[in-house]
Structure formats: structure tokens, C-alpha cells
Amino acid sequence: MQLQKYKKCGLLYAFLVGLAGCCLLACSKMDDTYDEFLEGGERIYTGRVDSVAAYSGYKRVALSWLLISDPKITYCKVLWNNGTDSLRIPVIRSTGVDTIHVVLDNLEEGVYTFDIYTGDDKGHSSLKVSAIGRAYGDEYTGNMPDMPFSRAKWSDDKTTIKWGFKEGNDILTGVELNYTDRSGGEQRMVVFPDSLETVMEDYKKGTEFRYRTMYLPDSTAIDTLYTDYLTVSPLIEHEMDKSAFAEYVLPSDAPSAWGWLLPMLWDGNINAPNGFHTPSDVGFPHHYTFDLGKETVLSRFKLWQRGAAAGDGYLYSGGNPKQFEVWGSTAPAADGSWEGWTKLLDAQSFKPSGLPVGQLTDEDKAYAAAGEEFHFPSNTPPVRYIRVKVINNWRGDPYSHSNEITFWEVEN
């Protein structure tokens, strides 16, 4: 029993010695933590800054912080680039909380760590508080894409820009647009990123416009960043003279039927209940051909459905084309083959409501009454003869009919 008692005492002694060693080691590490504060004896520190924030900018960074305690503070100091650059800011303390703002200009593009200290007029300073900020520069702006546009054209005494796809680009904030008005004055406007179309009613025909895209690169940014200006010459177009159009029948063409003759397709009367109609059993696909009267570069066309103006039951139904192609030629083959023809575009008729055949909304009716518009690509070649190839119609019956067609051409 005596031996067991000694063993227990020895274990207890060893435990106490180990615990004392750990305490000494912990105290030693704690002393190391404060070595920098006690070098050369005990030091007095001024109160350090609070609530530091950094804001990115173009070749600059803005910083802000609060001075909450220590009325003896007379200056703040900011160091960056590992202390090789610095800025000293004189401070006159108030009786409450003071907010300090500073902007560091002429920075190279990059990410910086800023160390901020306070000090007084007795040579005391605070412990540092650090913040990270970013300066944007030309490398970043050089990679920012321009806001896309699908087309820009002058027509009907105004210029219209159709903007392209930009969904998901949260940092794009808009476009700065500059143009010349009819009196020769320079106009500036800002286009917001949700805009689908911009119309300049007072645009001077024959002039260029230029625009640059604006970005706010992050949530802390104090500067809007801009792309370089992009200069654009709008396409100039005008409506073609349909009195020069003529039927151009080729052996493979679908004939007219029911007294709806092909020339009625361009007679200028969109309110008439008649236009061009093929036989009821012509089948798909089928096509018809006509002469524009001259060789030209086309920019767009409008097609009016049967029923668009008259309001009958054929709107988005019957033989109104749903999917079709437009082909062009300067010298079509006399045998009616496809030799010498170039496809200019694929067209798909659009119904705003998306409702089944036989169901219409007021929006459907208004859209059809205005004529459905289709745009030719910018690289469309010159053509004189047009061939419309109907792939299918809205109801699926094996024929087609249309009320009126109008073309616009590029002005030389």
C-alpha cells in the first residue's frame, strides 16, 4: 500500500511539472506576440482607426475610416507598396466620431494593401489597420466589350439603333451616345442597358454617330469606366417604288388562283381583302417570282397577312405563310431551276401571344396590321429578281396567300 501511495504522488508531481511547463511556454508565446510593442521599453500607442473601407477607381483608390477614440490624434498616415509610398493626413479631432476620406491618385493598375496608422504630436503612433483596394487601368478597360447593336439605319427622316444581346452583364451601366442633329449641333444622350431601341428623331442624314459603353466594374467602384469611342455610319435606306415591280413567271412557279393575282401583292392597298393566292392544292414547298424593276441592295421588307387589315378569320391562320425563304438573283435561269439564285434570308412569322390557331389577342392584331418586318443581313448582295419560297403556313393547308409586300433598299 505504501508503494502504491508513492506511485500516485509521483504521477501527481509529474502532472504538475508538465502543467507548469505548458504555462511557461504559453506565456513565452504571449510575450513574443507583444515583443514589437515593448521593444526599447514600454510604449504608448494612439487609438487606431476603425471601420476601414476601400473603394476601387480608375487609376486610383478611395479610403475611408472612423476615429472613435483618443482626442490626442493629430494625423493619420497611409502606407502602400510595402511602405515605399505614403500619405500623411492632418487631423483636427472633434468631440465625437470623425470620418476621414482620402483618395490616392496616379496608381498603377493592380491590387494594393494599405496600412493605416494614427499619430499625435508627441511622436506616438497606433497599431496598423490594413485594407485591400483595387485600381483599374487601361488593361482592364481595353478588354471591356462595346455594347452590341444589331443594326443602325436612317429611314423616314430619323435614325434608329437596334441594340443587341446584353443579358447577364450586370456591370454594364449604359451607353454614352453622341450625334449631329439637323441644325448641325452636337447632341449627347445616355442609353440605359435595358433599352432595346434608340430613335434619334432629329438626326442629320449622312452623318456618323459615335458611342462608348459604360461599366461599373464592382460594387465599391467610385468611377464609371468607358470603352473607346466606336464610330458608326448608319445605313441609309428608302422605300422602293412598287410601280416598277412586275410579275416574272418561271416554269416552276406556283400560279395565281381565285382571282388573287401576283401583281396585287404590291398594289399599295394593304386594306384590300385580296392579294396573291396560290391554288389550294399546290403543296409545300412552293415558290413564286417577281421583278423589282432594277438591281439593288435590299435592307428590309414588310409582309401583310391576309386578314391583317380586313380582320377576317384568316389572321395567323389559313394560307398565311409561317415559315418561308427569300431568294434573290440578277439573272435567273429561264427553266425555273435554282441556278443563279442566292438565299437572302430565312423568315419565321411571329405571333406575339403564342396562342393556338384561331385564338387572337389585340396585340396579335396590332402587330399584323403594322406589317411584319424582316431585315436582310448587312452583306446582302445586289439583286433584281425575288423568289419567295413558302415552307409551310399557319394552318398547315397546302397553299399560301399574302395581302401586300413592301421593300426598302440601301441608298447609294
C-alpha positions as CSV (number, residue, x, y, z in Angstrom):
1,M,0.0,0.0,0.0
2,Q,2.9,2.3,0.8
3,L,4.4,1.7,-2.6
4,Q,1.2,2.4,-4.4
5,K,0.8,5.7,-2.5
6,Y,4.3,6.8,-3.6
7,K,3.4,6.0,-7.2
8,K,0.3,8.1,-7.1
9,C,2.3,11.0,-5.6
10,G,4.9,10.7,-8.3
11,L,2.3,10.8,-11.1
12,L,0.7,13.9,-9.5
13,Y,4.1,15.6,-9.3
14,A,4.8,14.8,-13.0
15,F,1.5,16.2,-14.0
16,L,2.1,19.4,-12.1
17,V,5.5,19.9,-13.6
18,G,4.1,19.4,-17.1
19,L,1.3,21.8,-16.5
20,A,3.8,24.4,-15.2
21,G,5.9,23.9,-18.4
22,C,2.9,24.5,-20.6
23,C,2.0,27.6,-18.8
24,L,5.6,28.9,-19.1
25,L,5.5,28.0,-22.9
26,A,2.2,29.8,-23.3
27,C,3.5,32.9,-21.5
28,S,6.6,32.8,-23.6
29,K,4.5,32.8,-26.8
30,M,2.3,35.6,-25.5
31,D,5.4,37.6,-24.7
32,D,6.6,37.0,-28.3
33,T,3.3,38.5,-29.6
34,Y,3.9,41.7,-27.8
35,D,7.6,42.0,-28.4
36,E,7.1,44.5,-31.1
37,F,5.0,46.7,-28.7
38,L,7.7,46.6,-25.9
39,E,10.9,47.0,-27.9
40,G,13.0,49.6,-26.2
41,G,10.8,49.6,-23.1
42,E,7.1,50.3,-22.6
43,R,5.4,52.2,-25.5
44,I,2.4,54.5,-25.6
45,Y,0.1,54.0,-28.6
46,T,-2.5,56.3,-30.1
47,G,-6.0,54.9,-30.8
48,R,-6.2,53.0,-34.0
49,V,-8.7,53.6,-36.8
50,D,-12.0,51.9,-37.1
51,S,-14.4,50.7,-39.9
52,V,-11.9,51.0,-42.7
53,A,-13.3,50.7,-46.3
54,A,-11.6,50.8,-49.6
55,Y,-13.3,51.8,-52.9
56,S,-11.9,50.9,-56.4
57,G,-11.4,53.5,-59.1
58,Y,-9.7,54.3,-62.4
59,K,-6.0,54.6,-61.6
60,R,-7.0,55.5,-58.0
61,V,-8.4,54.1,-54.8
62,A,-10.5,55.9,-52.2
63,L,-10.3,55.0,-48.5
64,S,-12.4,56.0,-45.5
65,W,-12.3,55.2,-41.8
66,L,-13.6,56.4,-38.4
67,L,-11.7,58.0,-35.5
68,I,-13.7,56.9,-32.5
69,S,-11.3,57.3,-29.5
70,D,-8.3,59.2,-28.5
71,P,-8.7,63.0,-28.8
72,K,-4.9,63.4,-28.9
73,I,-4.7,62.2,-32.5
74,T,-3.3,64.9,-34.8
75,Y,-2.7,62.9,-38.1
76,C,-3.3,59.7,-40.0
77,K,-0.8,58.0,-42.2
78,V,-1.4,55.6,-45.1
79,L,1.4,53.3,-46.4
80,W,1.3,51.1,-49.5
81,N,3.7,49.3,-51.8
82,N,5.4,47.7,-48.8
83,G,5.8,51.1,-47.2
84,T,7.6,52.8,-50.2
85,D,4.7,55.1,-50.8
86,S,2.8,57.0,-48.1
87,L,0.4,59.9,-47.5
88,R,0.1,61.9,-44.2
89,I,-3.3,63.4,-43.5
90,P,-3.5,66.2,-40.8
91,V,-6.4,65.7,-38.4
92,I,-8.3,68.1,-36.1
93,R,-10.3,66.0,-33.8
94,S,-13.9,66.9,-32.8
95,T,-15.6,65.9,-29.6
96,G,-17.3,62.9,-31.3
97,V,-16.6,60.4,-34.0
98,D,-14.7,61.7,-37.0
99,T,-14.9,60.3,-40.5
100,I,-11.8,60.5,-42.7
101,H,-11.9,60.3,-46.5
102,V,-8.9,60.2,-48.7
103,V,-8.3,59.5,-52.5
104,L,-5.0,58.1,-53.6
105,D,-4.4,59.1,-57.3
106,N,-2.0,58.2,-60.0
107,L,-1.9,54.5,-59.1
108,E,-0.7,51.8,-61.4
109,E,-3.3,49.2,-62.3
110,G,-3.4,46.5,-59.6
111,V,-4.5,45.3,-56.2
112,Y,-3.0,47.1,-53.2
113,T,-2.7,46.6,-49.4
114,F,-3.0,49.9,-47.5
115,D,-1.7,50.1,-43.9
116,I,-3.3,52.9,-41.9
117,Y,-1.9,54.4,-38.7
118,T,-2.8,57.3,-36.4
119,G,-0.3,59.6,-34.5
120,D,-0.1,62.5,-32.2
121,D,2.3,65.5,-31.8
122,K,4.4,63.7,-29.2
123,G,5.6,61.0,-31.6
124,H,3.2,58.3,-30.6
125,S,1.6,56.2,-33.2
126,S,-1.1,53.4,-33.3
127,L,-1.1,49.8,-34.3
128,K,-1.8,49.4,-38.1
129,V,-5.1,48.6,-39.6
130,S,-5.0,47.2,-43.2
131,A,-7.4,47.4,-46.1
132,I,-7.2,46.0,-49.7
133,G,-8.3,48.1,-52.7
134,R,-8.1,47.8,-56.5
135,A,-7.0,50.4,-59.1
136,Y,-8.4,49.7,-62.6
137,G,-6.4,50.8,-65.6
138,D,-6.1,50.6,-69.4
139,E,-5.5,46.9,-69.4
140,Y,-8.9,46.3,-67.9
141,T,-10.8,48.9,-69.9
142,G,-9.1,47.6,-73.1
143,N,-10.9,44.2,-72.6
144,M,-14.3,45.7,-72.0
145,P,-16.7,44.9,-74.9
146,D,-18.8,47.5,-76.6
147,M,-22.5,47.3,-76.1
148,P,-23.6,45.3,-79.2
149,F,-26.1,46.6,-81.7
150,S,-27.8,44.6,-84.5
151,R,-28.3,47.5,-86.9
152,A,-28.3,51.3,-87.2
153,K,-30.2,52.9,-90.1
154,W,-31.5,56.2,-91.3
155,S,-35.1,56.0,-92.6
156,D,-38.2,58.2,-92.6
157,D,-36.1,61.2,-91.6
158,K,-34.7,59.6,-88.4
159,T,-32.0,57.2,-87.3
160,T,-32.9,54.1,-85.3
161,I,-30.4,51.8,-83.4
162,K,-31.4,48.3,-82.5
163,W,-29.3,47.2,-79.6
164,G,-28.1,43.6,-79.3
165,F,-27.9,40.9,-76.7
166,K,-26.6,42.0,-73.3
167,E,-28.5,40.0,-70.7
168,G,-26.4,38.8,-67.7
169,N,-23.8,41.6,-68.0
170,D,-24.5,43.2,-64.6
171,I,-21.6,45.7,-64.7
172,L,-22.7,47.3,-67.9
173,T,-24.5,50.6,-66.9
174,G,-25.3,52.1,-70.3
175,V,-24.0,53.9,-73.4
176,E,-23.0,57.5,-74.0
177,L,-24.2,58.4,-77.5
178,N,-23.1,61.4,-79.5
179,Y,-24.6,62.5,-82.8
180,T,-25.2,65.6,-85.0
181,D,-28.7,67.0,-85.3
182,R,-30.3,68.6,-88.4
183,S,-29.1,72.1,-87.4
184,G,-25.5,70.9,-87.1
185,G,-25.5,70.9,-83.3
186,E,-23.8,68.1,-81.3
187,Q,-26.2,66.1,-79.1
188,R,-25.4,63.7,-76.3
189,M,-27.7,61.2,-74.8
190,V,-27.3,58.3,-72.3
191,V,-28.9,54.9,-73.3
192,F,-29.7,52.6,-70.4
193,P,-28.7,48.9,-70.6
194,D,-32.3,47.7,-70.7
195,S,-33.1,49.7,-73.9
196,L,-33.9,47.6,-77.0
197,E,-34.1,50.5,-79.4
198,T,-32.9,54.1,-79.6
199,V,-34.5,56.6,-82.0
200,M,-32.9,59.9,-82.9
201,E,-35.7,61.9,-84.4
202,D,-33.6,65.0,-85.2
203,Y,-30.6,63.1,-86.7
204,K,-28.8,64.8,-89.6
205,K,-28.8,62.5,-92.6
206,G,-25.4,61.4,-93.9
207,T,-23.5,62.0,-90.6
208,E,-21.9,59.5,-88.3
209,F,-22.6,58.9,-84.7
210,R,-20.2,57.6,-82.1
211,Y,-20.8,55.8,-78.8
212,R,-18.9,54.4,-75.9
213,T,-20.0,51.8,-73.3
214,M,-20.0,52.5,-69.6
215,Y,-19.2,50.0,-66.9
216,L,-19.2,50.0,-63.1
217,P,-16.7,47.1,-62.5
218,D,-17.6,46.3,-58.9
219,S,-20.0,47.3,-56.1
220,T,-17.3,49.5,-54.5
221,A,-16.3,51.4,-57.6
222,I,-16.2,55.2,-57.4
223,D,-15.6,55.6,-61.2
224,T,-17.5,54.7,-64.3
225,L,-15.2,53.1,-66.8
226,Y,-15.6,53.7,-70.5
227,T,-14.6,51.8,-73.7
228,D,-13.0,53.7,-76.5
229,Y,-15.5,55.5,-78.8
230,L,-16.9,53.5,-81.7
231,T,-17.9,55.4,-84.8
232,V,-20.8,54.2,-86.9
233,S,-22.2,55.3,-90.2
234,P,-26.0,54.4,-90.2
235,L,-27.3,52.6,-93.2
236,I,-29.4,54.9,-95.3
237,E,-32.5,53.4,-96.8
238,H,-35.7,54.4,-98.6
239,E,-38.9,52.6,-99.6
240,M,-38.8,51.2,-103.1
241,D,-41.1,52.4,-105.9
242,K,-43.5,49.5,-106.3
243,S,-44.8,50.8,-109.6
244,A,-41.6,49.3,-111.2
245,F,-42.4,45.8,-109.9
246,A,-43.6,43.2,-112.4
247,E,-44.6,39.6,-112.4
248,Y,-41.8,37.3,-113.7
249,V,-43.3,33.9,-114.3
250,L,-41.0,30.9,-114.5
251,P,-41.9,27.3,-115.3
252,S,-41.6,26.1,-111.7
253,D,-43.6,28.9,-110.1
254,A,-46.9,28.4,-108.3
255,P,-49.7,30.1,-110.3
256,S,-52.3,32.6,-109.1
257,A,-55.8,31.4,-108.2
258,W,-59.2,32.7,-107.1
259,G,-58.6,36.0,-108.8
260,W,-55.9,36.9,-106.4
261,L,-53.1,37.8,-108.9
262,L,-49.5,38.2,-108.1
263,P,-49.4,42.0,-109.0
264,M,-52.0,42.6,-106.3
265,L,-49.2,41.8,-103.8
266,W,-47.6,45.2,-104.5
267,D,-50.6,47.3,-105.5
268,G,-50.1,49.5,-102.4
269,N,-53.6,48.7,-101.0
270,I,-53.0,46.9,-97.7
271,N,-56.6,47.4,-96.8
272,A,-58.0,45.4,-99.7
273,P,-59.1,41.9,-98.8
274,N,-57.3,40.4,-101.8
275,G,-53.6,39.9,-102.6
276,F,-51.8,36.9,-104.0
277,H,-53.3,33.4,-103.6
278,T,-51.9,30.1,-104.9
279,P,-54.2,27.1,-105.9
280,S,-55.5,25.3,-102.8
281,D,-53.6,22.1,-103.7
282,V,-50.2,23.5,-104.7
283,G,-48.4,21.7,-101.9
284,F,-45.2,22.5,-100.0
285,P,-42.7,23.9,-100.6
286,H,-43.8,26.2,-103.4
287,H,-42.5,29.5,-104.7
288,Y,-43.3,32.5,-106.9
289,T,-41.1,35.1,-108.6
290,F,-41.2,38.8,-109.4
291,D,-39.1,41.6,-110.8
292,L,-38.1,44.6,-108.6
293,G,-37.5,46.7,-111.8
294,K,-33.8,47.3,-111.1
295,E,-30.8,45.8,-109.4
296,T,-30.4,47.0,-105.9
297,V,-29.3,46.1,-102.3
298,L,-32.2,45.4,-100.1
299,S,-32.3,46.4,-96.4
300,R,-35.7,45.1,-95.2
301,F,-39.3,44.3,-96.2
302,K,-42.7,44.1,-94.7
303,L,-45.3,41.5,-95.4
304,W,-49.0,41.9,-94.6
305,Q,-51.0,38.7,-93.9
306,R,-54.4,38.1,-95.3
307,G,-56.8,39.4,-92.7
308,A,-54.3,41.9,-91.2
309,A,-56.3,44.9,-92.3
310,A,-59.7,43.3,-93.1
311,G,-59.9,41.5,-89.7
312,D,-61.3,38.2,-91.1
313,G,-60.7,34.8,-89.7
314,Y,-57.5,34.1,-91.7
315,L,-55.2,36.1,-89.5
316,Y,-52.5,33.8,-88.3
317,S,-54.4,31.0,-90.0
318,G,-55.3,29.7,-93.4
319,G,-52.6,30.0,-96.0
320,N,-50.7,32.9,-94.4
321,P,-47.0,31.8,-94.6
322,K,-45.4,30.8,-91.3
323,Q,-42.0,29.7,-92.4
324,F,-40.5,30.9,-95.7
325,E,-37.3,31.9,-97.5
326,V,-36.5,34.9,-99.7
327,W,-34.1,34.3,-102.6
328,G,-32.5,36.8,-104.9
329,S,-30.9,36.8,-108.4
330,T,-29.6,39.1,-111.0
331,A,-30.0,36.6,-113.8
332,P,-32.4,33.7,-113.0
333,A,-32.3,30.6,-115.1
334,A,-35.1,30.6,-117.7
335,D,-36.0,27.0,-117.0
336,G,-37.2,27.9,-113.4
337,S,-34.4,26.0,-111.7
338,W,-32.4,27.3,-108.7
339,E,-29.3,28.1,-110.8
340,G,-28.3,31.7,-110.3
341,W,-30.3,32.2,-107.1
342,T,-28.9,33.2,-103.7
343,K,-30.8,32.7,-100.4
344,L,-31.1,36.2,-98.8
345,L,-32.8,35.1,-95.5
346,D,-34.8,32.6,-93.7
347,A,-38.1,34.0,-92.3
348,Q,-40.3,32.9,-89.5
349,S,-43.6,34.7,-88.9
350,F,-44.1,35.7,-85.3
351,K,-47.3,35.7,-83.3
352,P,-46.9,37.9,-80.1
353,S,-49.3,35.9,-78.0
354,G,-48.1,32.5,-79.0
355,L,-51.8,31.3,-78.8
356,P,-53.0,28.4,-80.9
357,V,-54.5,29.0,-84.4
358,G,-57.9,30.6,-84.1
359,Q,-57.1,32.5,-80.9
360,L,-56.1,36.1,-81.2
361,T,-55.2,39.0,-78.8
362,D,-55.3,42.7,-79.5
363,E,-51.5,42.6,-79.6
364,D,-51.6,40.0,-82.3
365,K,-53.9,42.1,-84.4
366,A,-51.9,45.3,-84.0
367,Y,-48.6,43.5,-84.8
368,A,-50.1,42.0,-88.0
369,A,-51.8,45.3,-89.0
370,A,-48.5,47.1,-89.0
371,G,-47.0,44.6,-91.3
372,E,-44.5,42.0,-90.2
373,E,-40.9,43.3,-90.7
374,F,-37.9,41.3,-91.8
375,H,-34.3,42.6,-92.1
376,F,-31.8,41.4,-94.7
377,P,-28.2,40.8,-93.5
378,S,-25.7,43.6,-94.0
379,N,-23.8,41.5,-96.5
380,T,-26.8,41.0,-98.8
381,P,-25.7,41.1,-102.5
382,P,-27.4,43.2,-105.1
383,V,-30.4,41.5,-106.7
384,R,-33.2,42.3,-109.2
385,Y,-35.4,39.3,-109.0
386,I,-37.1,38.0,-105.9
387,R,-38.3,34.4,-105.3
388,V,-40.4,33.7,-102.2
389,K,-40.3,30.0,-101.2
390,V,-43.1,29.0,-98.8
391,I,-42.2,26.1,-96.5
392,N,-45.4,26.0,-94.5
393,N,-48.3,28.1,-93.3
394,W,-50.1,28.7,-90.1
395,R,-52.9,26.2,-90.5
396,G,-51.0,23.5,-92.4
397,D,-53.2,23.6,-95.6
398,P,-51.2,23.1,-98.8
399,Y,-51.4,26.6,-100.2
400,S,-50.4,30.2,-99.4
401,H,-51.8,33.7,-99.6
402,S,-50.5,37.2,-98.6
403,N,-52.0,40.6,-98.8
404,E,-49.2,43.1,-99.5
405,I,-45.4,43.4,-99.6
406,T,-43.1,46.4,-99.4
407,F,-39.3,46.6,-99.8
408,W,-36.7,49.1,-98.7
409,E,-33.4,49.5,-100.4
410,V,-30.0,50.8,-99.4
411,E,-29.3,54.3,-100.7
412,N,-26.1,54.7,-102.7
